[in-house]
Amino acid sequence: MTFPWALAVPGIIFFVFIVPLWITYHYITVWMRMRAGAASPGKVVIERAELDRMRVLGERLEQRIESLETILDAEAPEWRKR
């Protein structure tokens, strides 16, 4: 057997059998992860606790902005016109 055939046979076996199985199992794994997380491609799965934490943080920030606007209205009534 010559040198090129010594590498060609394992290469052909690799590309004919191993690569298709590898690709198939890769996409099965991706599909299972998406199904488990209930997300489609491009979407992010957020835990309920994290979503609640972000909602509370948003409410606190809104209260702070209202407080700052109240202070600015009292100290510099013209600030909204700038």
N, CA, C and O atoms as a DFTB+ gen file, in Angstrom:
328 C
 N C O
     1  1       0.836      -1.167       0.000
     2  2       0.000       0.000       0.000
     3  2       0.885       1.237       0.000
     4  3       1.850       1.323       0.760
     5  1       0.553       2.176      -0.845
     6  2       1.361       3.393      -0.931
     7  2       0.910       4.398       0.123
     8  3      -0.138       4.255       0.753
     9  1       1.727       5.396       0.282
    10  2       1.486       6.385       1.336
    11  2       0.138       7.107       1.214
    12  3      -0.570       7.195       2.218
    13  1      -0.263       7.635       0.034
    14  2      -1.553       8.348      -0.035
    15  2      -2.739       7.461       0.336
    16  3      -3.686       7.935       0.965
    17  1      -2.704       6.184      -0.042
    18  2      -3.815       5.298       0.294
    19  2      -3.854       5.004       1.783
    20  3      -4.919       4.727       2.336
    21  1      -2.699       5.061       2.437
    22  2      -2.648       4.804       3.871
    23  2      -3.395       5.894       4.655
    24  3      -3.937       5.634       5.730
    25  1      -3.416       7.109       4.106
    26  2      -4.159       8.199       4.750
    27  2      -5.562       8.356       4.180
    28  3      -6.464       8.815       4.880
    29  1      -5.756       7.981       2.922
    30  2      -7.039       8.179       2.270
    31  2      -8.127       7.280       2.868
    32  3      -9.253       7.738       3.066
    33  1      -7.823       6.047       3.151
    34  2      -8.834       5.114       3.668
    35  2      -9.386       5.586       5.024
    36  3     -10.606       5.646       5.181
    37  1      -8.539       5.922       6.005
    38  2      -9.101       6.426       7.265
    39  2      -9.849       7.756       7.082
    40  3     -10.846       8.011       7.757
    41  1      -9.358       8.598       6.164
    42  2     -10.030       9.872       5.897
    43  2     -11.414       9.660       5.313
    44  3     -12.366      10.330       5.713
    45  1     -11.534       8.744       4.379
    46  2     -12.833       8.449       3.775
    47  2     -13.780       7.878       4.825
    48  3     -14.943       8.276       4.891
    49  1     -13.301       6.964       5.634
    50  2     -14.131       6.391       6.693
    51  2     -14.590       7.488       7.659
    52  3     -15.746       7.508       8.081
    53  1     -13.675       8.398       8.003
    54  2     -14.006       9.503       8.903
    55  2     -15.109      10.375       8.316
    56  3     -16.090      10.681       8.993
    57  1     -14.949      10.777       7.051
    58  2     -15.916      11.684       6.434
    59  2     -17.238      11.004       6.072
    60  3     -18.268      11.675       6.005
    61  1     -17.232       9.726       5.845
    62  2     -18.468       9.033       5.469
    63  2     -19.276       8.627       6.693
    64  3     -20.505       8.696       6.658
    65  1     -18.625       8.207       7.775
    66  2     -19.353       7.695       8.929
    67  2     -19.341       8.642      10.129
    68  3     -20.389       8.901      10.720
    69  1     -18.187       9.151      10.487
    70  2     -18.040       9.917      11.723
    71  2     -18.643      11.319      11.610
    72  3     -19.400      11.738      12.486
    73  1     -18.316      12.037      10.551
    74  2     -18.777      13.423      10.413
    75  2     -20.306      13.521      10.385
    76  3     -20.854      14.360      11.100
    77  1     -21.021      12.713       9.600
    78  2     -22.483      12.817       9.645
    79  2     -23.075      12.513      11.029
    80  3     -24.024      13.170      11.457
    81  1     -22.519      11.528      11.717
    82  2     -22.998      11.238      13.074
    83  2     -22.716      12.402      14.020
    84  3     -23.554      12.763      14.846
    85  1     -21.544      12.972      13.890
    86  2     -21.146      14.101      14.720
    87  2     -22.119      15.267      14.518
    88  3     -22.609      15.841      15.491
    89  1     -22.398      15.614      13.268
    90  2     -23.312      16.710      12.963
    91  2     -24.716      16.396      13.474
    92  3     -25.374      17.254      14.062
    93  1     -25.168      15.176      13.250
    94  2     -26.501      14.788      13.710
    95  2     -26.626      14.915      15.222
    96  3     -27.589      15.502      15.713
    97  1     -25.673      14.376      15.960
    98  2     -25.734      14.444      17.417
    99  2     -25.587      15.876      17.926
   100  3     -26.171      16.235      18.949
   101  1     -24.818      16.684      17.225
   102  2     -24.687      18.089      17.609
   103  2     -26.046      18.781      17.551
   104  3     -26.448      19.440      18.510
   105  1     -26.753      18.633      16.436
   106  2     -28.032      19.312      16.294
   107  2     -29.124      18.690      17.159
   108  3     -30.060      19.387      17.548
   109  1     -29.031      17.419      17.466
   110  2     -29.960      16.816      18.424
   111  2     -29.743      17.440      19.801
   112  3     -30.706      17.732      20.509
   113  1     -28.497      17.641      20.176
   114  2     -28.185      18.263      21.453
   115  2     -28.705      19.697      21.510
   116  3     -29.283      20.111      22.515
   117  1     -28.500      20.451      20.435
   118  2     -29.002      21.833      20.382
   119  2     -30.520      21.838      20.508
   120  3     -31.079      22.650      21.244
   121  1     -31.184      20.943      19.800
   122  2     -32.639      20.855      19.838
   123  2     -33.128      20.516      21.253
   124  3     -34.099      21.100      21.734
   125  1     -32.451      19.572      21.912
   126  2     -32.852      19.189      23.263
   127  2     -32.664      20.341      24.243
   128  3     -33.499      20.541      25.125
   129  1     -31.589      21.096      24.103
   130  2     -31.370      22.251      24.973
   131  2     -32.461      23.297      24.775
   132  3     -32.974      23.866      25.738
   133  1     -32.807      23.541      23.515
   134  2     -33.847      24.522      23.233
   135  2     -35.186      24.057      23.807
   136  3     -35.936      24.860      24.361
   137  1     -35.483      22.780      23.678
   138  2     -36.735      22.241      24.202
   139  2     -36.770      22.319      25.724
   140  3     -37.805      22.638      26.309
   141  1     -35.662      22.034      26.351
   142  2     -35.594      22.069      27.816
   143  2     -35.737      23.496      28.337
   144  3     -36.359      23.723      29.375
   145  1     -35.163      24.452      27.617
   146  2     -35.239      25.846      28.041
   147  2     -36.439      26.573      27.490
   148  3     -36.683      27.724      27.854
   149  1     -37.198      25.929      26.618
   150  2     -38.380      26.527      25.992
   151  2     -38.034      27.823      25.279
   152  3     -38.804      28.782      25.328
   153  1     -36.897      27.860      24.626
   154  2     -36.490      29.052      23.889
   155  2     -36.263      28.682      22.438
   156  3     -35.787      27.593      22.116
   157  1     -36.610      29.604      21.584
   158  2     -36.303      29.401      20.181
   159  2     -34.983      30.113      19.889
   160  3     -34.517      30.898      20.715
   161  1     -34.382      29.859      18.749
   162  2     -33.102      30.518      18.459
   163  2     -33.242      32.034      18.506
   164  3     -34.185      32.599      17.952
   165  1     -32.313      32.673      19.159
   166  2     -32.332      34.125      19.266
   167  2     -33.036      34.631      20.511
   168  3     -32.951      35.821      20.813
   169  1     -33.725      33.776      21.239
   170  2     -34.389      34.191      22.465
   171  2     -33.541      33.794      23.663
   172  3     -32.739      32.863      23.605
   173  1     -33.742      34.524      24.740
   174  2     -33.000      34.256      25.968
   175  2     -33.990      33.793      27.024
   176  3     -35.059      34.383      27.182
   177  1     -33.642      32.760      27.731
   178  2     -34.485      32.262      28.817
   179  2     -34.037      32.941      30.100
   180  3     -32.867      32.872      30.478
   181  1     -34.989      33.604      30.773
   182  2     -34.689      34.297      32.022
   183  2     -35.475      33.616      33.130
   184  3     -36.668      33.348      32.992
   185  1     -34.800      33.348      34.213
   186  2     -35.452      32.745      35.365
   187  2     -36.471      33.724      35.950
   188  3     -36.298      34.939      35.860
   189  1     -37.509      33.194      36.534
   190  2     -38.584      34.011      37.109
   191  2     -38.037      34.922      38.205
   192  3     -38.427      36.087      38.294
   193  1     -37.145      34.405      39.031
   194  2     -36.568      35.211      40.122
   195  2     -35.776      36.390      39.557
   196  3     -35.837      37.496      40.094
   197  1     -35.042      36.158      38.486
   198  2     -34.270      37.240      37.865
   199  2     -35.202      38.290      37.267
   200  3     -34.932      39.488      37.360
   201  1     -36.277      37.852      36.665
   202  2     -37.253      38.776      36.100
   203  2     -37.910      39.612      37.197
   204  3     -38.106      40.815      37.024
   205  1     -38.249      38.987      38.320
   206  2     -38.819      39.721      39.453
   207  2     -37.823      40.722      40.021
   208  3     -38.190      41.843      40.373
   209  1     -36.560      40.313      40.109
   210  2     -35.523      41.221      40.615
   211  2     -35.372      42.440      39.708
   212  3     -35.218      43.562      40.189
   213  1     -35.418      42.218      38.404
   214  2     -35.290      43.328      37.455
   215  2     -36.510      44.252      37.523
   216  3     -36.375      45.465      37.362
   217  1     -37.701      43.687      37.760
   218  2     -38.906      44.497      37.892
   219  2     -38.816      45.400      39.122
   220  3     -39.143      46.584      39.046
   221  1     -38.377      44.848      40.250
   222  2     -38.231      45.626      41.481
   223  2     -37.190      46.720      41.282
   224  3     -37.392      47.853      41.717
   225  1     -36.087      46.393      40.634
   226  2     -35.048      47.389      40.374
   227  2     -35.583      48.508      39.489
   228  3     -35.280      49.679      39.721
   229  1     -36.370      48.163      38.486
   230  2     -36.978      49.178      37.620
   231  2     -37.914      50.099      38.381
   232  3     -37.917      51.309      38.155
   233  1     -38.710      49.532      39.283
   234  2     -39.612      50.348      40.109
   235  2     -38.834      51.288      41.010
   236  3     -39.213      52.447      41.177
   237  1     -37.734      50.791      41.599
   238  2     -36.904      51.655      42.453
   239  2     -36.285      52.794      41.648
   240  3     -36.239      53.936      42.104
   241  1     -35.815      52.473      40.455
   242  2     -35.231      53.523      39.611
   243  2     -36.281      54.560      39.213
   244  3     -35.989      55.754      39.159
   245  1     -37.493      54.103      38.937
   246  2     -38.569      55.033      38.588
   247  2     -38.881      55.963      39.758
   248  3     -39.101      57.157      39.552
   249  1     -38.904      55.430      40.993
   250  2     -39.137      56.261      42.173
   251  2     -38.022      57.285      42.358
   252  3     -38.275      58.431      42.731
   253  1     -36.788      56.864      42.095
   254  2     -35.657      57.796      42.236
   255  2     -35.752      58.926      41.218
   256  3     -35.472      60.080      41.543
   257  1     -36.143      58.604      40.000
   258  2     -36.280      59.641      38.970
   259  2     -37.382      60.614      39.353
   260  3     -37.228      61.824      39.187
   261  1     -38.498      60.093      39.867
   262  2     -39.588      60.979      40.300
   263  2     -39.124      61.889      41.430
   264  3     -39.476      63.068      41.462
   265  1     -38.334      61.349      42.358
   266  2     -37.807      62.167      43.451
   267  2     -36.888      63.264      42.924
   268  3     -36.969      64.412      43.362
   269  1     -36.025      62.914      41.996
   270  2     -35.122      63.911      41.421
   271  2     -35.890      64.988      40.656
   272  3     -35.535      66.165      40.716
   273  1     -36.935      64.591      39.942
   274  2     -37.744      65.581      39.224
   275  2     -38.452      66.514      40.199
   276  3     -38.566      67.710      39.933
   277  1     -38.929      65.985      41.324
   278  2     -39.582      66.814      42.336
   279  2     -38.600      67.829      42.908
   280  3     -38.938      69.002      43.072
   281  1     -37.397      67.384      43.208
   282  2     -36.368      68.283      43.738
   283  2     -36.018      69.348      42.711
   284  3     -35.917      70.528      43.048
   285  1     -35.834      68.940      41.463
   286  2     -35.502      69.913      40.420
   287  2     -36.639      70.896      40.186
   288  3     -36.387      72.077      39.944
   289  1     -37.886      70.436      40.252
   290  2     -39.022      71.350      40.097
   291  2     -39.031      72.407      41.191
   292  3     -39.371      73.562      40.937
   293  1     -38.657      72.016      42.416
   294  2     -38.649      72.955      43.534
   295  2     -37.473      73.924      43.448
   296  3     -37.618      75.104      43.769
   297  1     -36.316      73.437      43.018
   298  2     -35.111      74.278      43.026
   299  2     -34.891      75.042      41.737
   300  3     -34.391      76.166      41.766
   301  1     -35.249      74.462      40.616
   302  2     -35.039      75.117      39.312
   303  2     -36.263      74.838      38.424
   304  3     -36.248      73.894      37.633
   305  1     -37.298      75.634      38.549
   306  2     -38.541      75.380      37.832
   307  2     -38.390      75.389      36.305
   308  3     -39.227      74.817      35.607
   309  1     -37.377      76.005      35.796
   310  2     -37.170      76.112      34.351
   311  2     -36.387      74.941      33.752
   312  3     -36.089      74.954      32.558
   313  1     -36.052      73.938      34.551
   314  2     -35.172      72.882      34.066
   315  2     -35.790      72.057      32.944
   316  3     -35.051      71.533      32.111
   317  1     -37.084      71.921      32.888
   318  2     -37.733      71.126      31.834
   319  2     -37.714      71.848      30.487
   320  3     -37.855      71.204      29.447
   321  1     -37.549      73.134      30.485
   322  2     -37.587      73.916      29.252
   323  2     -36.227      73.963      28.557
   324  3     -36.134      74.437      27.425
   325  1     -35.186      73.488      29.205
   326  2     -33.851      73.556      28.607
   327  2     -33.638      72.490      27.603
   328  3     -32.565      72.408      27.006
